[in-house]
Amino acid sequence: MSSEVFADLQIDGSSKGERKKKKRTRFFYKVENHQELI
């Protein structure tokens, strides 16, 4: 499951990441939980 979040993050950051700031917030929320593990 963490692989899917990472893949989406890379695509969001590489593909108009600034424009999709609203969607990035939702991803960051899930990533923050995974970041604590890393």
C-alpha positions in Angstrom: 0.0 0.0 0.0 2.9 2.4 0.7 4.1 1.8 -2.8 0.9 3.2 -4.3 1.1 6.3 -2.2 4.7 6.9 -3.2 3.9 6.4 -6.9 1.0 8.9 -6.7 3.2 11.4 -4.9 5.9 11.2 -7.5 3.4 11.7 -10.3 1.7 14.6 -8.5 5.0 16.3 -7.8 6.3 15.7 -11.4 3.0 16.4 -13.1 1.5 19.8 -12.2 2.1 19.2 -8.5 1.6 22.9 -7.7 -1.7 23.0 -9.6 -3.1 20.0 -7.7 -2.5 21.5 -4.3 -5.9 20.5 -3.1 -5.3 16.8 -3.9 -1.8 17.0 -2.5 -3.1 17.9 0.9 -5.1 14.6 1.0 -2.0 12.7 -0.1 0.2 14.4 2.4 -2.1 13.4 5.2 -1.6 9.7 4.3 2.1 10.2 3.6 2.7 11.9 7.0 1.5 8.6 8.6 4.0 6.7 6.5 6.8 9.2 7.1 6.7 8.5 10.8 7.5 4.9 10.0 10.4 5.7 7.8 
